[in-house]
Amino acid sequence: MQTFLPYPSFIDSAKSLDSKRLGKQRVEAYQILKNLVRERDRWYNHPAVQMWLNYEEALKLYYDTILIEWIKRGYENNMPFMLVSRYKLVFPEWLGSKDFHDSHKSNLLRKNYGYYSRFNWNVSDDYQYVWPNRKGNYQDDG
């Protein structure tokens, strides 16, 4: 369970993902949204879900951005777009955190070095994920 954000920009993040990961992001972002706004399941307490708590409109925007990139790459989309309320749209305070985004870059490098090394990110491939929590603090999973 993860929403990959190697960049603060949802568009830049979506464009940077390899197609395998981009496809998975559609499903994972949708599952996180479902946990937050409809029905909780066993994933509700996972840090990838909790970091989006109170930022559901931003997550909807991320999800829609992923779907748009998926379609631009020529794939068929079978998932619904979300209506994002600009009046309720609040971005998480962790968006833009260097440690947070670097942890995503590092984990993407580890998952597919051949693809992600083209971005010349100045990070090693051994960082743990940085998970924002409800108190605005960060924790890694190591």
LINCORNOR-V493971 format. One record per run of one state. SS is the DSSP state (alpha for helix, beta for strand, coil for the rest). FROM is the first residue (numbers start at 1). TO is the last residue. Records with the same first field share a line. If there is no record, write none. Layout:
SS: FROM-TO  FROM-TO
This chain:
coil: 1-9  17-18  38-46  51-55  73-97  112-112  120-129  133-137  141-142
alpha: 10-16  19-37  47-50  56-72  98-111  113-119
beta: 130-132  138-140
